[in-house]
Amino acid sequence: MPESRKSPINKTEKRPRSILLSFIKVLRSFSTAVPMLCGVILLMGLFQIFVTKEMIASVFTGQMFRDTLIGTLIGSVSAGHPISSYVIGGELLIRGVDLFAVTAFIVAWVTVGVVQYPAEASFLGRRFATLRNLFSFFLAILVSMATVTILMVIR
């Protein structure tokens, strides 16, 4: 191969540059996640002070299907980052909420987008947005029940 056709940068010189670029991307992602996580931690502190165990017990009764449905409804109308749902779900478990409800809440939080529905409908069409949200809602119930049932069998 003639000298003029060879690449001026060989592979060993590209690797440190790509590692540095990857590291910079990770730092940017981390810097955007930190304020969100701090906000979640602050909200959970307020949640612990203002939302008592009795208030939660009045919403979640311990009935598997009813709690799963309530968890799915609350997760569907809530908006937030998926990482936030894990923190909130953990706090709900500590407060005595059934695993079925917490799992349904997390799955619905991530998959159903009632708050984002208008934007989704304008970009992707009303029919698609409606069907996607309905399927996601019902699948959140099924997935949460299947997940918790499998966990019970495994234990």
C-alpha angles and dihedrals in degrees: 000000000000118000092242093062097052118103113254091221119056125209096261091058092050095054099067090046093052091047090051092049090049091050091051090051091051091050091051091050091047092049091055093046097050097068090047092051091047089052091051091049091050091048091050089053089054090044091055092050101043103030109065127201089249091057091052092045090054091057098039111048102180094253106132101220096037093049091047090052092048091048090050092049093049092046091048096056095039120091126204149101118303091239088060091056091060092054092046091045091052091052091049090052090051088051090056102259114154118260090236091060095044093048091048089049093052095045093047092045090058101037109029116067112188091151092049093044097104093053092043091049092050093050102036103021133267095260094052093045092048095048093045092051093046093049090045091051095052093040090051088060093047095044093049093049092047093046095051092042091053090048090053092050093048094051 
